[in-house]
Amino acid sequence: MKQARQVAPIFALVLSLSGCGYHVAGSTNLLPTEIHTIAVTPFRNASIQYKLSDYLTEAVVREMNARTHYKIVADPAQADAVLSGAVANMFSSAVVADPVTGRSSGAQVVVLIQAELTDKSGKVLFERPNIEFRERYEISINPQQYFDESQAALQRLSKDVARTVVSAILDNF
């Protein structure tokens, strides 16, 4: 009887540590175990915003390096999997106007992204054909103090895209 009382707390501890299967998002990796290197190809760009694809590729590479154990390479021939993406479309519009001058004082950019991860054999491991991202930024209403914040907004948006895409790949959403 005494031995059973000593074993019961240990059994309860082991049972409680076994967990229920839930996990914090971003803490798992559902990619096949044979993948060790991922090539991130430059994002294609169907929009008129020429630097956006560069910002996106750089942000995704940084996020993959920061959050995964995979070796990130540029050459798809040297990789176990290839992550490719594209800017399908981009819209920009004024969303706030100064009531006194009638000039725009805020803008929003909307970007539609496509992303796909394939293994060496061409099997699609992850695919999102249409992901929408939005970013707002301010526009100076004083022409003498005008500063174009649109590039900074696109860089912020690129970081959001990278976080979302890498999380979705790792958690297989």
Residue frames as qw, qx, qy, qz and C-alpha x, y, z in Angstrom:
[[0.000, 0.886, 0.464, 0.000, 0.00, 0.00, 0.00],
 [0.315, -0.791, 0.106, 0.515, 2.82, 2.38, 0.89],
 [0.406, -0.139, 0.601, 0.674, 4.54, 1.67, -2.44],
 [0.223, 0.626, 0.668, 0.335, 1.31, 2.42, -4.34],
 [0.124, -0.938, -0.235, 0.221, 1.11, 5.84, -2.63],
 [0.371, -0.595, 0.360, 0.615, 4.67, 6.63, -3.73],
 [0.359, 0.129, 0.717, 0.583, 4.03, 5.60, -7.34],
 [0.183, 0.773, 0.607, -0.023, 0.73, 7.53, -7.67],
 [0.020, -0.891, 0.008, 0.454, 2.27, 11.06, -7.66],
 [0.271, -0.392, 0.650, 0.592, 4.93, 10.00, -10.18],
 [0.301, 0.380, 0.823, 0.297, 2.27, 8.48, -12.43],
 [0.120, 0.876, 0.419, -0.206, 0.16, 11.67, -12.17],
 [0.151, -0.756, 0.282, 0.571, 3.20, 13.80, -13.08],
 [0.289, -0.117, 0.785, 0.535, 4.04, 11.67, -16.12],
 [0.242, 0.601, 0.753, 0.114, 0.41, 11.73, -17.23],
 [0.047, 0.910, 0.221, -0.348, 0.19, 15.53, -16.92],
 [0.198, -0.631, 0.458, 0.594, 3.43, 16.04, -18.85],
 [0.462, 0.183, 0.785, 0.368, 2.26, 13.93, -21.76],
 [0.134, 0.283, -0.160, -0.936, 0.05, 16.85, -22.88],
 [0.573, 0.466, 0.564, -0.370, -3.08, 16.94, -24.90],
 [0.602, 0.359, 0.550, 0.454, -1.58, 17.55, -28.34],
 [0.155, 0.970, 0.180, 0.045, -2.03, 21.30, -28.45],
 [0.658, -0.117, 0.048, 0.743, 0.93, 23.49, -29.24],
 [0.009, -0.781, -0.046, 0.623, 1.78, 27.15, -29.61],
 [0.676, 0.721, 0.142, 0.044, 1.68, 28.32, -33.23],
 [0.311, 0.853, -0.395, 0.139, 5.17, 28.48, -34.69],
 [0.451, -0.593, 0.649, -0.154, 6.57, 25.86, -32.32],
 [0.821, 0.070, 0.566, 0.021, 6.14, 22.90, -34.65],
 [0.162, 0.532, -0.588, -0.587, 7.44, 21.97, -38.06],
 [0.794, 0.226, 0.488, -0.283, 5.27, 19.83, -40.27],
 [0.514, 0.670, -0.448, -0.294, 7.62, 19.66, -43.27],
 [0.978, 0.074, -0.191, 0.045, 9.08, 16.28, -44.25],
 [0.655, -0.679, 0.245, 0.225, 12.20, 15.35, -42.27],
 [0.778, 0.125, 0.331, 0.520, 14.29, 14.80, -45.42],
 [0.276, 0.863, 0.121, 0.406, 14.25, 18.54, -46.15],
 [0.647, -0.455, -0.123, 0.599, 17.42, 20.26, -44.95],
 [0.220, -0.229, 0.217, 0.923, 17.94, 23.04, -47.51],
 [0.327, 0.760, 0.548, -0.126, 15.40, 25.40, -49.02],
 [0.320, 0.106, 0.315, 0.887, 16.00, 27.63, -52.01],
 [0.153, 0.759, 0.424, -0.469, 14.09, 30.90, -51.90],
 [0.449, 0.345, 0.472, 0.676, 13.79, 32.11, -55.46],
 [0.000, 0.111, 0.039, -0.993, 13.25, 35.81, -56.21],
 [0.357, 0.553, 0.632, -0.410, 9.59, 36.73, -56.06],
 [0.253, 0.373, 0.584, 0.675, 8.05, 37.40, -59.45],
 [0.024, 0.470, 0.320, -0.822, 6.32, 40.73, -59.78],
 [0.223, 0.531, 0.694, 0.433, 3.25, 41.45, -61.88],
 [0.100, -0.900, -0.336, 0.258, 2.79, 44.90, -60.33],
 [0.417, 0.807, -0.029, 0.418, 4.33, 48.22, -61.31],
 [0.450, -0.848, 0.261, -0.097, 6.14, 48.52, -57.95],
 [0.686, 0.541, -0.476, 0.099, 9.65, 47.55, -58.98],
 [0.107, 0.494, -0.739, 0.446, 11.31, 47.05, -55.56],
 [0.753, -0.288, 0.209, -0.554, 8.47, 45.15, -53.92],
 [0.964, 0.100, -0.242, -0.040, 9.63, 41.73, -55.11],
 [0.479, 0.443, -0.549, 0.523, 13.14, 42.44, -53.78],
 [0.334, -0.447, 0.440, -0.703, 11.76, 43.45, -50.37],
 [0.898, -0.143, 0.035, -0.414, 9.64, 40.31, -50.22],
 [0.868, 0.244, -0.399, 0.166, 12.45, 37.92, -51.16],
 [0.262, 0.465, -0.555, 0.638, 14.85, 39.51, -48.65],
 [0.516, -0.382, 0.344, -0.685, 12.25, 39.46, -45.86],
 [0.960, -0.048, -0.105, -0.256, 11.35, 35.80, -46.46],
 [0.722, 0.326, -0.493, 0.359, 15.03, 34.77, -46.45],
 [0.018, -0.465, 0.520, -0.716, 15.61, 36.68, -43.19],
 [0.723, -0.278, 0.207, -0.598, 12.52, 35.13, -41.58],
 [0.953, 0.095, -0.281, -0.053, 13.48, 31.60, -42.70],
 [0.523, 0.392, -0.549, 0.520, 16.99, 32.09, -41.30],
 [0.208, -0.424, 0.448, -0.759, 15.69, 33.49, -38.02],
 [0.715, -0.176, 0.286, -0.613, 12.92, 30.96, -37.37],
 [0.979, 0.130, -0.053, -0.149, 14.03, 27.70, -38.93],
 [0.635, -0.507, 0.525, 0.253, 16.97, 25.34, -38.86],
 [0.799, 0.479, 0.317, 0.175, 17.02, 25.01, -42.65],
 [0.401, -0.327, 0.339, 0.786, 19.96, 26.10, -44.73],
 [0.443, 0.801, 0.271, -0.297, 18.69, 28.75, -47.14],
 [0.484, -0.164, 0.540, 0.669, 20.30, 28.74, -50.58],
 [0.319, 0.561, -0.111, -0.756, 19.78, 30.70, -53.79],
 [0.295, 0.306, -0.770, -0.475, 20.24, 27.84, -56.25],
 [0.831, -0.046, 0.122, -0.541, 17.20, 25.52, -56.55],
 [0.801, 0.305, -0.514, -0.029, 19.46, 22.73, -57.86],
 [0.319, 0.302, -0.731, 0.522, 21.23, 22.61, -54.47],
 [0.406, -0.211, 0.412, -0.788, 18.04, 22.51, -52.40],
 [0.084, 0.168, 0.975, -0.117, 15.72, 19.84, -51.05],
 [0.152, 0.740, 0.647, -0.102, 12.76, 22.21, -51.52],
 [0.232, 0.195, 0.230, 0.925, 12.09, 25.43, -53.40],
 [0.034, 0.702, 0.527, -0.477, 9.99, 28.33, -52.12],
 [0.207, 0.229, 0.417, 0.855, 8.72, 30.53, -54.91],
 [0.055, 0.665, 0.549, -0.504, 6.40, 33.48, -54.74],
 [0.229, 0.384, 0.450, 0.773, 4.83, 36.19, -56.79],
 [0.151, 0.375, 0.296, -0.865, 3.19, 39.54, -56.40],
 [0.297, 0.472, 0.797, 0.231, -0.07, 38.92, -58.23],
 [0.067, 0.764, 0.350, 0.538, -1.34, 42.48, -57.91],
 [0.346, -0.284, -0.388, 0.806, -0.93, 45.69, -55.95],
 [0.038, -0.801, -0.430, -0.416, -3.41, 48.50, -55.31],
 [0.336, -0.194, -0.350, 0.853, -2.77, 51.80, -53.59],
 [0.093, -0.706, -0.471, -0.520, -5.38, 54.37, -52.66],
 [0.050, -0.355, 0.339, -0.870, -6.01, 57.34, -50.43],
 [0.425, -0.433, -0.794, 0.033, -7.95, 56.43, -47.32],
 [0.287, -0.718, -0.392, 0.497, -7.83, 59.66, -45.30],
 [0.327, 0.607, 0.228, 0.687, -8.23, 63.21, -46.58],
 [0.220, -0.216, -0.339, 0.889, -7.47, 66.51, -44.86],
 [0.138, 0.745, 0.649, -0.063, -10.83, 68.30, -44.59],
 [0.071, -0.812, -0.006, 0.579, -9.23, 71.74, -44.90],
 [0.002, -0.551, 0.566, 0.613, -7.09, 71.23, -47.99],
 [0.856, 0.337, 0.038, -0.391, -8.86, 68.23, -49.50],
 [0.406, 0.573, -0.711, -0.029, -5.48, 66.52, -49.95],
 [0.906, -0.153, -0.394, -0.024, -4.86, 62.93, -49.01],
 [0.219, -0.747, 0.520, -0.351, -3.19, 62.49, -45.66],
 [0.571, -0.274, 0.763, -0.130, -3.23, 58.71, -45.49],
 [0.624, 0.373, -0.525, -0.442, -2.94, 55.89, -47.98],
 [0.781, -0.194, 0.569, -0.170, -3.31, 52.16, -47.98],
 [0.347, 0.459, -0.735, -0.358, -1.50, 49.66, -50.12],
 [0.872, -0.018, 0.383, -0.306, -3.05, 46.24, -50.78],
 [0.203, 0.530, -0.780, -0.263, -0.84, 43.48, -52.14],
 [0.949, 0.033, 0.104, -0.295, -1.95, 40.05, -53.35],
 [0.078, -0.606, 0.790, 0.058, 0.75, 37.39, -52.94],
 [0.955, 0.096, -0.202, -0.196, 1.12, 33.84, -54.21],
 [0.185, -0.639, 0.736, -0.124, 3.48, 31.37, -52.49],
 [0.965, 0.094, -0.157, -0.188, 4.42, 27.76, -53.14],
 [0.298, -0.611, 0.733, -0.028, 6.90, 25.31, -51.62],
 [0.926, 0.250, -0.187, -0.210, 7.78, 22.22, -53.66],
 [0.719, -0.463, 0.485, 0.184, 10.19, 19.38, -52.99],
 [0.179, -0.454, 0.697, 0.526, 12.83, 18.04, -55.44],
 [0.283, 0.225, 0.899, 0.245, 10.32, 15.78, -57.16],
 [0.136, -0.238, -0.386, -0.881, 7.91, 18.67, -57.76],
 [0.356, -0.553, -0.753, 0.028, 5.42, 17.63, -55.08],
 [0.131, -0.651, -0.001, -0.748, 3.68, 20.68, -53.64],
 [0.429, -0.184, -0.722, 0.511, 4.26, 20.84, -49.88],
 [0.043, -0.607, -0.425, 0.670, 2.62, 24.22, -49.34],
 [0.184, 0.337, 0.510, 0.770, 0.56, 26.45, -51.58],
 [0.064, 0.688, 0.463, -0.555, -1.32, 29.69, -51.10],
 [0.423, 0.419, 0.522, 0.611, -2.51, 31.10, -54.42],
 [0.031, -0.698, -0.244, -0.672, -4.01, 34.31, -53.07],
 [0.492, -0.503, -0.473, 0.530, -2.92, 35.94, -49.80],
 [0.084, 0.839, 0.199, 0.499, -3.93, 39.56, -49.22],
 [0.534, -0.340, -0.324, 0.703, -1.86, 42.00, -47.16],
 [0.034, 0.904, 0.255, 0.342, -2.61, 45.64, -46.30],
 [0.542, -0.264, -0.230, 0.764, -0.42, 48.42, -44.99],
 [0.033, 0.953, 0.286, 0.094, -1.34, 52.03, -44.22],
 [0.565, -0.105, -0.063, 0.816, 0.97, 55.00, -44.31],
 [0.028, -0.833, -0.267, 0.483, 0.82, 58.76, -43.85],
 [0.494, 0.500, 0.294, 0.648, 1.17, 61.36, -46.58],
 [0.242, -0.378, -0.210, 0.869, 2.33, 64.86, -45.69],
 [0.266, 0.813, 0.517, 0.030, -0.24, 67.48, -46.62],
 [0.080, -0.908, 0.161, 0.378, 2.44, 70.18, -46.68],
 [0.819, 0.558, -0.039, 0.130, 4.27, 70.04, -50.05],
 [0.157, 0.816, -0.481, 0.281, 7.43, 71.55, -48.53],
 [0.422, -0.469, 0.717, -0.297, 7.62, 68.76, -45.94],
 [0.911, 0.196, -0.125, -0.341, 6.66, 65.93, -48.27],
 [0.174, -0.466, 0.868, 0.000, 8.33, 62.61, -47.53],
 [0.745, 0.123, -0.482, -0.443, 7.42, 59.52, -49.51],
 [0.472, -0.364, 0.719, -0.358, 6.68, 56.82, -46.95],
 [0.886, 0.221, -0.098, -0.395, 5.40, 54.32, -49.50],
 [0.609, 0.419, -0.662, 0.125, 8.72, 52.42, -49.69],
 [0.100, -0.297, 0.757, -0.573, 8.87, 52.13, -45.89],
 [0.740, 0.030, 0.281, -0.610, 5.27, 50.86, -45.94],
 [0.845, 0.332, -0.365, -0.205, 6.22, 48.23, -48.53],
 [0.335, 0.400, -0.779, 0.348, 9.15, 47.13, -46.36],
 [0.412, -0.162, 0.622, -0.646, 6.83, 46.77, -43.34],
 [0.844, 0.199, 0.011, -0.497, 4.35, 44.88, -45.48],
 [0.653, 0.426, -0.626, -0.010, 7.16, 42.57, -46.68],
 [0.001, -0.306, 0.819, -0.486, 8.00, 41.67, -43.09],
 [0.655, 0.038, 0.415, -0.630, 4.35, 40.81, -42.45],
 [0.825, 0.355, -0.304, -0.319, 4.27, 38.67, -45.59],
 [0.417, 0.428, -0.777, 0.201, 7.44, 36.85, -44.50],
 [0.276, -0.194, 0.743, -0.579, 6.13, 36.14, -40.98],
 [0.761, 0.173, 0.225, -0.584, 2.80, 34.90, -42.33],
 [0.773, 0.418, -0.426, -0.213, 4.25, 32.72, -45.09],
 [0.285, 0.388, -0.825, 0.295, 6.94, 31.12, -42.90],
 [0.427, -0.104, 0.655, -0.614, 4.42, 30.45, -40.11],
 [0.819, 0.258, 0.041, -0.512, 1.97, 28.93, -42.57],
 [0.647, 0.437, -0.623, -0.051, 4.68, 26.69, -44.05],
 [0.097, 0.320, -0.838, 0.430, 5.90, 25.47, -40.65],
 [0.429, 0.063, 0.659, -0.615, 2.41, 24.91, -39.23],
 [0.044, 0.130, 0.886, 0.443, 0.99, 23.68, -42.56],
 [0.323, 0.444, 0.436, -0.713, -2.09, 25.93, -42.37]]
